[in-house]
Amino acid sequence: MLALWTKLVSRFSDDKGASMVEYALLVVLIAIIAIVAIRVAGQQVSGTFDSIASELDRTGG
């Protein structure tokens, strides 16, 4: 009976799958943060280039 209990406890305490899921969630979270940061930075850079281009058009450069 003790051997069966030990086997069951060891089976449920094995957390290899749980750590894999945690790593996958961490990768997804980092990817989402990177995508948001790139989009925000891209919009700011685009706005800067637009203002430079309009200033060059205005001054005839």
Backbone as JSON Lines, residues from 0, in Angstrom:
{"i":0,"aa":"M","n":[0.83,-1.2,0.0],"ca":[0.0,0.0,0.0],"c":[0.87,1.25,0.0]}
{"i":1,"aa":"L","n":[1.94,1.21,0.78],"ca":[2.85,2.36,0.85],"c":[3.54,2.6,-0.49]}
{"i":2,"aa":"A","n":[3.86,1.51,-1.17],"ca":[4.51,1.63,-2.47],"c":[3.57,2.3,-3.48]}
{"i":3,"aa":"L","n":[2.3,1.93,-3.44],"ca":[1.31,2.54,-4.33],"c":[1.16,4.03,-4.03]}
{"i":4,"aa":"W","n":[1.1,4.36,-2.74],"ca":[0.97,5.77,-2.34],"c":[2.2,6.57,-2.79]}
{"i":5,"aa":"T","n":[3.38,5.99,-2.63],"ca":[4.62,6.66,-3.04],"c":[4.64,6.88,-4.55]}
{"i":6,"aa":"K","n":[4.16,5.9,-5.29],"ca":[4.11,6.01,-6.74],"c":[3.15,7.11,-7.17]}
{"i":7,"aa":"L","n":[1.98,7.17,-6.54],"ca":[1.0,8.21,-6.87],"c":[1.53,9.6,-6.54]}
{"i":8,"aa":"V","n":[2.13,9.74,-5.38],"ca":[2.66,11.04,-4.97],"c":[3.76,11.48,-5.92]}
{"i":9,"aa":"S","n":[4.65,10.56,-6.29],"ca":[5.74,10.93,-7.18],"c":[5.22,11.29,-8.58]}
{"i":10,"aa":"R","n":[4.16,10.64,-9.01],"ca":[3.6,10.94,-10.32],"c":[3.0,12.35,-10.35]}
{"i":11,"aa":"F","n":[2.3,12.72,-9.29],"ca":[1.66,14.03,-9.27],"c":[2.62,15.15,-8.87]}
{"i":12,"aa":"S","n":[3.74,14.81,-8.28],"ca":[4.7,15.86,-7.92],"c":[5.69,16.13,-9.04]}
{"i":13,"aa":"D","n":[5.64,15.34,-10.1],"ca":[6.51,15.57,-11.25],"c":[6.03,16.83,-11.96]}
{"i":14,"aa":"D","n":[6.86,17.85,-11.99],"ca":[6.42,19.14,-12.52],"c":[7.13,19.52,-13.81]}
{"i":15,"aa":"K","n":[7.62,18.54,-14.54],"ca":[8.28,18.86,-15.81],"c":[7.3,19.52,-16.77]}
{"i":16,"aa":"G","n":[6.11,19.01,-16.86],"ca":[5.1,19.59,-17.74],"c":[4.68,20.97,-17.29]}
{"i":17,"aa":"A","n":[4.58,21.16,-15.99],"ca":[4.18,22.47,-15.47],"c":[5.25,23.51,-15.77]}
{"i":18,"aa":"S","n":[6.5,23.16,-15.62],"ca":[7.55,24.13,-15.9],"c":[7.6,24.44,-17.39]}
{"i":19,"aa":"M","n":[7.29,23.48,-18.23],"ca":[7.26,23.72,-19.68],"c":[6.14,24.7,-20.01]}
{"i":20,"aa":"V","n":[5.0,24.54,-19.39],"ca":[3.89,25.47,-19.6],"c":[4.26,26.86,-19.09]}
{"i":21,"aa":"E","n":[4.92,26.92,-17.96],"ca":[5.34,28.22,-17.43],"c":[6.32,28.91,-18.37]}
{"i":22,"aa":"Y","n":[7.26,28.16,-18.93],"ca":[8.19,28.75,-19.89],"c":[7.46,29.22,-21.15]}
{"i":23,"aa":"A","n":[6.5,28.45,-21.61],"ca":[5.74,28.85,-22.79],"c":[4.96,30.13,-22.52]}
{"i":24,"aa":"L","n":[4.33,30.23,-21.35],"ca":[3.61,31.45,-21.01],"c":[4.55,32.64,-20.91]}
{"i":25,"aa":"L","n":[5.74,32.42,-20.38],"ca":[6.73,33.49,-20.28],"c":[7.17,33.96,-21.66]}
{"i":26,"aa":"V","n":[7.38,33.03,-22.57],"ca":[7.76,33.38,-23.94],"c":[6.65,34.17,-24.62]}
{"i":27,"aa":"V","n":[5.41,33.75,-24.43],"ca":[4.28,34.48,-25.02],"c":[4.18,35.88,-24.44]}
{"i":28,"aa":"L","n":[4.36,36.02,-23.14],"ca":[4.3,37.34,-22.5],"c":[5.4,38.25,-23.04]}
{"i":29,"aa":"I","n":[6.61,37.74,-23.17],"ca":[7.71,38.54,-23.7],"c":[7.44,38.93,-25.14]}
{"i":30,"aa":"A","n":[6.88,38.02,-25.93],"ca":[6.57,38.33,-27.33],"c":[5.51,39.43,-27.42]}
{"i":31,"aa":"I","n":[4.49,39.36,-26.58],"ca":[3.44,40.39,-26.6],"c":[4.03,41.75,-26.21]}
{"i":32,"aa":"I","n":[4.86,41.77,-25.19],"ca":[5.49,43.03,-24.77],"c":[6.37,43.59,-25.9]}
{"i":33,"aa":"A","n":[7.12,42.73,-26.56],"ca":[7.98,43.18,-27.66],"c":[7.16,43.72,-28.82]}
{"i":34,"aa":"I","n":[6.06,43.07,-29.16],"ca":[5.22,43.53,-30.26],"c":[4.62,44.89,-29.94]}
{"i":35,"aa":"V","n":[4.13,45.06,-28.73],"ca":[3.55,46.35,-28.33],"c":[4.61,47.44,-28.36]}
{"i":36,"aa":"A","n":[5.8,47.14,-27.85],"ca":[6.87,48.14,-27.83],"c":[7.29,48.53,-29.24]}
{"i":37,"aa":"I","n":[7.37,47.57,-30.13],"ca":[7.75,47.86,-31.52],"c":[6.68,48.69,-32.21]}
{"i":38,"aa":"R","n":[5.42,48.39,-31.96],"ca":[4.34,49.18,-32.57],"c":[4.35,50.62,-32.07]}
{"i":39,"aa":"V","n":[4.52,50.81,-30.77],"ca":[4.54,52.16,-30.21],"c":[5.74,52.93,-30.75]}
{"i":40,"aa":"A","n":[6.91,52.3,-30.73],"ca":[8.11,52.96,-31.24],"c":[7.97,53.24,-32.73]}
{"i":41,"aa":"G","n":[7.37,52.32,-33.46],"ca":[7.16,52.52,-34.9],"c":[6.27,53.7,-35.19]}
{"i":42,"aa":"Q","n":[5.21,53.88,-34.41],"ca":[4.33,55.02,-34.6],"c":[5.06,56.32,-34.3]}
{"i":43,"aa":"Q","n":[5.88,56.34,-33.27],"ca":[6.62,57.55,-32.92],"c":[7.65,57.88,-34.0]}
{"i":44,"aa":"V","n":[8.34,56.88,-34.51],"ca":[9.33,57.1,-35.56],"c":[8.64,57.56,-36.84]}
{"i":45,"aa":"S","n":[7.5,56.97,-37.14],"ca":[6.75,57.38,-38.32],"c":[6.32,58.83,-38.21]}
{"i":46,"aa":"G","n":[5.85,59.23,-37.05],"ca":[5.46,60.63,-36.83],"c":[6.63,61.57,-36.99]}
{"i":47,"aa":"T","n":[7.79,61.17,-36.5],"ca":[9.0,61.99,-36.64],"c":[9.39,62.13,-38.1]}
{"i":48,"aa":"F","n":[9.38,61.04,-38.84],"ca":[9.72,61.11,-40.26],"c":[8.7,61.94,-41.04]}
{"i":49,"aa":"D","n":[7.44,61.83,-40.69],"ca":[6.42,62.65,-41.35],"c":[6.65,64.13,-41.1]}
{"i":50,"aa":"S","n":[6.99,64.49,-39.88],"ca":[7.23,65.91,-39.59],"c":[8.5,66.4,-40.28]}
{"i":51,"aa":"I","n":[9.52,65.57,-40.37],"ca":[10.74,65.96,-41.1],"c":[10.44,66.13,-42.58]}
{"i":52,"aa":"A","n":[9.68,65.21,-43.15],"ca":[9.34,65.3,-44.57],"c":[8.5,66.53,-44.87]}
{"i":53,"aa":"S","n":[7.54,66.83,-44.01],"ca":[6.72,68.02,-44.26],"c":[7.53,69.3,-44.1]}
{"i":54,"aa":"E","n":[8.48,69.31,-43.17],"ca":[9.36,70.47,-43.0],"c":[10.27,70.64,-44.21]}
{"i":55,"aa":"L","n":[10.77,69.55,-44.74],"ca":[11.59,69.63,-45.95],"c":[10.78,70.11,-47.14]}
{"i":56,"aa":"D","n":[9.54,69.65,-47.27],"ca":[8.67,70.11,-48.35],"c":[8.38,71.6,-48.21]}
{"i":57,"aa":"R","n":[8.18,72.05,-46.99],"ca":[7.85,73.45,-46.75],"c":[9.02,74.37,-47.06]}
{"i":58,"aa":"T","n":[10.22,73.91,-46.73],"ca":[11.4,74.76,-46.95],"c":[11.99,74.57,-48.33]}
{"i":59,"aa":"G","n":[11.48,73.61,-49.09],"ca":[11.98,73.39,-50.45],"c":[13.26,72.59,-50.49]}
{"i":60,"aa":"G","n":[13.51,71.84,-49.47],"ca":[14.77,71.09,-49.38],"c":[14.61,69.75,-49.94]}
